[in-house]
């Protein structure tokens, strides 16, 4: 529970800290909060954005699924996204792609026809972390579901690849991978998956204009994501971490940059989780999405106790976050006892 909860809460904390800064430029943020960015939750509850809301939707769809298969998950994810779309709480600057795709999903058409095929917005991966944190998935389930939940709204291959790597980053960190080994592990996976199209999960999504094979479709996504990871490697090696992180690794409005800039913000100081959140929130780009993913990584590695204890009772949706964490903790215990 420590690390699942640590990551889910870390996501929500980063989201809440980045909420007021998402549409501010870097100078304005620094003038208000200092170069370390916002580091205190504001309000009771401290409100999150669509990033956490949609991550909860993904997690709750997984909780409701009798088994982790495409047939079981697709209708549950669809319904969870549609419920989110019409919720009165969906007033937190939701992404355009998600709203557009949900409108199309609502008439029951196949998701491959409802998705926004050309969009690789970070809405694909800002919500994927529950897939990474579920303790009982095999490799195909983790990769396939990470891509399916992305594809329902964002059909671009880079949204799929970046979502899978975002899930894997959480999974590996929660499983004890040293933060210093994370970037190379992700880069290796990008290489190894370059020709793997998960047809059972994605169906005919690859059939887009100008694309002649499934492998060609998915390779583009892995290549773009690998390039973004290389930027993180180079920025970390450069060793100058002051200033707007978006200048180093991208603004984060698109999926591979949200992953990259969140990794950059996290890997600068993986043992200082609140500093990680402040750094992500003090960014000129998609601050809430960058900070939420950076917080999910830090929490997956360090666990719930790494965060200020009082935040747990201040953040919005604390009951729903805890429900998912406890359910998966219980599942992990059951499978450990069986094994
Ligand atoms: Mg948001």
Boltz pocket constraint, residues with backbone or C-beta under 6 A from the ligand:
constraints:
  - pocket:
      binder: B
      contacts: [[A, 49], [A, 50], [A, 51], [A, 92], [A, 93], [A, 288], [A, 289]]
      max_distance: 6.0
